[in-house]
C-alpha cells in the first residue's frame, strides 16, 4: 500500500479535544480497515457498536457507549451490497440522534448512487433521494471525496466537504513512475477532459483526449424529455406550429486529439467500475504508439470481472485509493495498486471537531478540480 507521508499533518494529528466518538457503520469486517487507519492517525479508539444482519436480513445497530453531547463521526465505506451499506449508515445516524449526540458527521469517502444524479428518461435522481434520507435521519455534516458531480452537494441542506484525492495521485505519479516527465495525461472521453487538464497543468505535462468511442449510459439522453407525444395529444398541436427537431448525435470514428507516440499514457478519471471503456482506450493508445499505460482513479469499484479483464489487457497498472475496499480484487490482479487517503480524512475529522478552518485541505483547488 502506497502511503503519502506528511510531517506537517502528522505532527498535529493527535491533538483533538475531548468529546469525539468514532464509529464504523460496517457489518462487513473487510470494510473496516479504513476506519482503523483513521482512528490510529487520530490517536483515538474506535467506538463500541454492534452492526449486524438479522436472519431475515434486517439491519440492527446497538451503540454500546454514551454519545450524549458528543461529536459523533460515522465512517461508512461502501461494500458490494450497496443497499445494506446505506441502511447501516441511516440506522446508526438515527440511533445517535435519538441518543442525544451533539453532532453527527458522516464520513462517506465514496457517495453511493452518485452516478444517478441526472434525470434519464422516466427514472429518478436517486442521489437526491439518498441525500434527503441522510438529512432526515439526523446527519448534521458530511465528509466525502471526489463526488461524481460536484453539484450533488446542492442536494443536501447540511454542510458538505468534498475532499480531493488528486494530491495523493499526483504524488504517486511523481514518486512511483520514474519516467513520468515523458508522460501525457489522457482523458478517455471529452467528459473527463477537465480532470485531465487539471492533472496535466500541475505536472507540467501534455494532454490527449480520446473522442468518438461508443456512447455510454452516462451521456444517453440525460434530459429525459425526448419522448414524442402520445397519439391523443398530437391533434391538439396547432397545425401551423412546427417545432424544429434536434438532430440526433452520431459519434465519429475514434480519434486521439494529442500526441501519445513513444510516451507513457496516464488515463485519469474519478471512478473505475465497468472497465470496458478503459480497455478500449488502452487499445487505442497502444495503436497510437504509447509504450506504457496507467489508469488513475479515486474510487475503484472494480465490479464483476474487472480484475481479470485488467490483467489480460494492455493496461500496465491501475492506481486507485482506498475509499472502497478492494483487497480481493488485488489478489486477482497484481496490476491494481492502492493509495492511502486516510490522512486527509483524519485531518478533516480533527479540524471539524476542533472547530478549525477546512481551507487548509482545499489549497490550490480550483472550480474545475
C-alpha positions in Angstrom: 0.0 0.0 0.0 1.3 3.4 -1.0 1.0 6.0 1.7 1.7 9.7 1.4 3.9 11.0 4.2 3.4 14.4 5.7 5.2 15.6 8.8 3.1 18.8 8.8 -0.2 16.9 9.3 1.3 14.1 11.3 2.7 16.4 13.9 -0.7 17.8 14.8 -2.9 14.8 14.2 -3.2 13.6 17.8 -4.3 17.0 19.1 -8.0 16.6 19.5 -10.4 18.0 22.1 -12.4 15.6 24.2 -15.9 14.5 23.3 -15.1 12.8 19.9 -16.5 9.4 19.2 -15.5 7.5 16.1 -17.8 4.7 14.8 -17.6 2.3 11.9 -21.0 1.5 10.4 -20.0 -1.6 8.5 -21.0 -5.1 9.5 -18.5 -6.3 6.9 -15.1 -6.7 8.6 -13.2 -6.2 5.3 -14.7 -2.6 5.1 -13.3 -1.6 8.5 -9.6 -1.2 7.5 -10.0 2.4 6.6 -11.8 3.2 9.9 -8.9 1.6 11.8 -6.3 3.7 9.9 -8.2 6.9 10.6 -8.6 6.0 14.3 -4.8 5.3 14.5 -3.9 8.6 12.9 -6.3 10.5 15.3 -4.9 8.6 18.3 -8.4 7.5 19.5 -10.1 4.1 19.9 -13.0 3.0 17.7 -16.3 3.5 19.4 -18.1 0.4 20.7 -21.0 -0.6 18.5 -22.6 -3.7 17.1 -23.8 -3.7 13.5 -25.2 -7.0 12.2 -27.9 -8.6 10.0 -30.8 -10.4 11.5 -31.7 -13.8 9.9 -34.5 -12.0 8.0 -31.8 -9.6 6.6 -32.9 -6.7 8.6 -30.1 -4.4 9.9 -29.7 -4.0 13.6 -27.4 -1.4 15.3 -26.6 -1.3 19.0 -24.5 1.5 20.3 -22.6 0.3 23.4 -21.3 3.6 24.9 -22.8 7.0 25.7 -22.8 9.6 22.9 -24.8 12.3 24.7 -23.4 15.7 24.0 -20.6 14.4 21.8 -19.4 14.9 18.3 -20.0 11.5 16.6 -18.2 10.6 13.3 -19.6 7.7 11.5 -17.3 6.2 8.9 -19.0 4.1 6.2 -17.2 2.6 3.2 -19.3 1.0 0.5 -19.3 -2.7 0.2 -20.6 -4.8 -2.7 -24.0 -4.8 -1.0 -24.7 -1.1 -1.5 -28.2 -1.0 -0.2 -27.3 -2.7 3.1 -24.4 -0.2 3.4 -26.9 2.6 3.1 -29.3 1.2 5.7 -26.4 0.6 8.1 -25.5 4.3 7.9 -29.0 5.6 8.2 -29.9 3.4 11.2 -26.7 4.3 13.0 -27.2 8.0 12.3 -30.7 7.8 13.7 -29.6 5.8 16.7 -27.1 8.6 17.5 -29.7 11.3 17.0 -32.1 9.6 19.5 -29.2 9.1 21.9 -28.8 12.9 22.1 -25.4 13.3 20.2 -24.3 16.9 19.9 -23.5 16.5 16.2 -23.4 13.6 13.8 -20.9 13.7 10.9 -20.9 11.1 8.2 -17.6 10.2 6.7 -18.5 8.5 3.4 -15.5 8.6 1.1 -17.4 7.2 -1.9 -21.0 8.5 -2.1 -23.2 5.7 -3.4 -25.6 6.2 -6.3 -23.6 9.3 -7.3 -23.9 8.3 -11.0 -27.6 8.6 -10.7 -27.6 12.4 -10.3 -29.3 13.3 -13.5 -32.8 12.6 -14.9 -32.8 9.9 -17.5 -36.0 9.1 -19.4 -38.6 8.4 -16.7 -36.2 7.5 -14.0 -35.3 9.5 -10.9 -32.4 11.4 -9.4 -31.5 8.8 -6.7 -28.6 10.7 -5.2 -31.1 13.5 -4.3 -33.3 10.9 -2.6 -30.3 9.5 -0.7 -29.2 13.0 0.4 -32.7 13.7 1.7 -32.7 10.4 3.6 -29.4 11.1 5.3 -30.5 14.6 6.4 -33.9 13.3 7.7 -32.1 10.5 9.7 -30.2 13.2 11.6 -26.9 13.8 9.8 -25.5 17.3 10.5 -22.4 17.3 8.3 -21.0 15.1 5.5 -17.3 14.4 4.6 -16.9 12.8 1.2 -14.4 12.6 -1.6 -14.4 13.4 -5.3 -18.2 13.4 -5.9 -19.1 12.2 -9.4 -20.7 15.6 -10.0 -19.8 18.4 -7.6 -23.4 19.7 -7.9 -24.5 16.8 -5.7 -23.5 19.0 -2.7 -26.6 21.1 -3.5 -28.9 18.1 -2.8 -28.1 18.4 0.9 -29.3 21.0 3.3 -26.3 20.4 5.6 -22.6 21.3 5.1 -20.8 19.0 2.7 -16.9 18.9 2.5 -16.0 17.3 -0.9 -12.3 16.5 -0.4 -9.9 15.7 -3.3 -7.7 12.7 -3.8 -5.7 14.3 -6.6 -2.8 15.4 -4.4 -2.2 11.8 -3.4 -2.5 10.5 -7.0 -0.2 13.3 -8.3 2.4 12.4 -5.7 2.2 8.7 -6.7 2.9 9.7 -10.3 5.9 11.7 -9.3 7.4 9.1 -6.9 6.4 5.8 -8.5 6.6 6.4 -12.2 10.3 7.1 -12.9 9.8 8.5 -16.5 6.7 10.5 -15.8 8.3 13.5 -17.5 7.8 11.6 -20.7 4.1 11.0 -20.0 0.9 12.5 -21.4 -2.3 12.8 -19.4 -5.2 11.2 -21.2 -9.0 11.8 -21.0 -10.8 8.7 -22.2 -13.7 10.9 -23.3 -14.3 14.6 -23.6 -16.3 14.5 -20.4 -13.1 13.7 -18.5 -11.1 16.5 -20.2 -11.3 19.0 -17.3 -9.9 16.4 -14.8 -7.1 15.5 -17.3 -6.3 19.2 -17.8 -6.0 19.7 -14.0 -3.5 16.8 -13.7 -1.6 17.9 -16.8 -1.2 21.5 -15.6 0.0 20.5 -12.2 2.6 18.0 -13.6 3.6 20.4 -16.4 2.7 17.6 -19.0 0.8 17.5 -22.2 -2.8 16.3 -22.6 -4.6 14.0 -25.0 -8.3 13.4 -25.4 -10.0 10.3 -27.0 -13.1 11.2 -28.9 -15.5 9.0 -30.8 -15.8 6.0 -28.6 -19.1 4.1 -28.3 -21.7 6.1 -26.4 -22.1 5.0 -22.8 -25.1 5.2 -20.5 -23.7 8.3 -18.7 -24.5 10.5 -21.6 -27.6 8.7 -23.0 -30.5 11.1 -23.2 -29.9 12.7 -19.8 -32.6 15.2 -20.1 -35.4 12.7 -20.2 -37.9 14.9 -22.2 -37.3 13.4 -25.6 -40.4 11.2 -25.9 -42.9 12.1 -28.6 -46.4 13.0 -27.6 -48.9 10.1 -27.4 -51.4 9.9 -30.3 -54.3 11.5 -28.4 -52.3 14.7 -27.9 -51.0 15.1 -31.5 -54.2 16.7 -32.7 -54.0 19.3 -30.0 -50.9 20.8 -31.6 -51.7 23.8 -33.8 -51.3 22.8 -37.4 -49.2 25.9 -38.2 -46.8 25.3 -35.3 -43.7 23.4 -36.4 -41.3 22.7 -33.6 -37.8 22.1 -35.0 -36.4 18.7 -34.2 -32.9 18.3 -32.7 -30.6 16.4 -35.0 -29.6 13.1 -33.2 -25.9 12.7 -32.2 -23.6 10.5 -34.2 -20.1 9.9 -32.9 -17.3 10.0 -35.4 -14.7 7.2 -35.7 -12.3 7.0 -32.7 -9.6 9.7 -32.8 -7.0 10.8 -30.3 -6.5 14.5 -30.1 -2.9 14.9 -29.0 0.4 13.0 -29.5 0.9 9.8 -27.5 3.5 8.2 -29.7 6.5 6.9 -27.7 5.0 8.3 -24.5 3.6 7.0 -21.2 -0.1 7.4 -21.2 -1.8 8.1 -17.9 -5.6 7.9 -18.1 -7.4 9.8 -15.3 -11.0 9.5 -14.1 -12.9 9.7 -10.8 -14.5 6.1 -10.9 -13.3 2.9 -12.4 -16.1 0.3 -12.3 -17.1 -1.3 -15.6 -13.7 -1.3 -17.3 -14.7 -1.8 -20.9 -14.2 1.9 -21.8 -10.8 1.9 -20.1 -9.8 -1.3 -22.0 -10.9 0.3 -25.3 -9.0 3.5 -24.5 -5.9 1.4 -23.7 -6.1 -0.4 -27.0 -6.5 2.8 -28.9 -3.5 4.4 -27.1 -1.3 1.3 -27.9 -2.2 1.5 -31.5 -1.2 5.2 -31.5 2.3 4.3 -30.1 2.0 4.6 -26.3 4.5 2.2 -24.7 3.1 2.1 -21.2 -0.4 2.8 -19.9 -1.5 3.7 -16.4 -5.1 4.3 -15.1 -5.6 6.6 -12.2 -8.9 6.9 -10.4 -10.2 7.9 -6.9 -12.8 5.2 -6.5 -12.0 1.6 -7.5 -15.3 -0.2 -7.6 -13.9 -2.8 -10.0 -17.1 -4.8 -10.3 -17.8 -8.1 -11.9 -14.8 -9.4 -14.0 -12.9 -6.2 -13.9 -9.7 -7.7 -12.2 -9.5 -10.4 -14.8 -10.1 -8.1 -17.7 -7.4 -5.6 -16.5 -4.9 -8.5 -16.0 -5.4 -9.6 -19.6 -5.4 -6.1 -21.1 -2.8 -3.6 -22.4 -3.0 -1.6 -19.2 0.2 -1.8 -17.2 -1.1 -0.5 -13.9 -4.3 0.6 -12.3 -3.9 3.0 -9.3 -6.9 3.7 -7.0 -7.4 5.0 -3.5 -8.8 3.0 -0.5 -12.1 4.9 -0.5 -13.6 1.5 -1.3 -12.1 -1.8 -0.1 -10.7 -3.9 -3.0 -8.3 -6.4 -1.4 -9.9 -9.3 -3.1 -9.5 -7.7 -6.5 -5.8 -7.0 -5.8 -5.3 -10.7 -5.1 -6.9 -11.5 -8.5 -4.9 -8.8 -10.4 -1.4 -7.7 -9.3 -1.7 -4.7 -11.6 -4.0 -2.9 -9.1 -2.2 -0.6 -6.7 -3.6 1.3 -3.7 -3.0 4.9 -2.5 -4.0 5.5 1.2 -6.1 8.6 1.7 -6.8 8.1 5.5 -4.5 11.0 6.2 -6.8 13.7 4.7 -9.9 12.1 6.2 -8.3 12.1 9.6 -7.3 15.7 9.3 -10.8 16.7 8.2 -12.3 15.0 11.2 -9.8 16.7 13.6 -10.5 20.1 12.1 -14.3 19.8 12.2 -14.2 18.5 15.8 -11.8 21.3 17.0 -13.8 24.0 15.1 -10.8 24.8 12.8 -11.0 26.1 9.2 -11.1 23.5 6.5 -9.5 25.8 3.9 -6.1 24.2 4.5 -7.4 21.0 2.9 -8.6 22.9 -0.2 -5.4 24.8 -1.0 -4.8 25.5 -4.7 -8.1 23.7 -5.7 -9.9 25.5 -8.4 -13.6 25.3 -9.5 -12.8 22.7 -12.2 -10.8 20.4 -9.9 
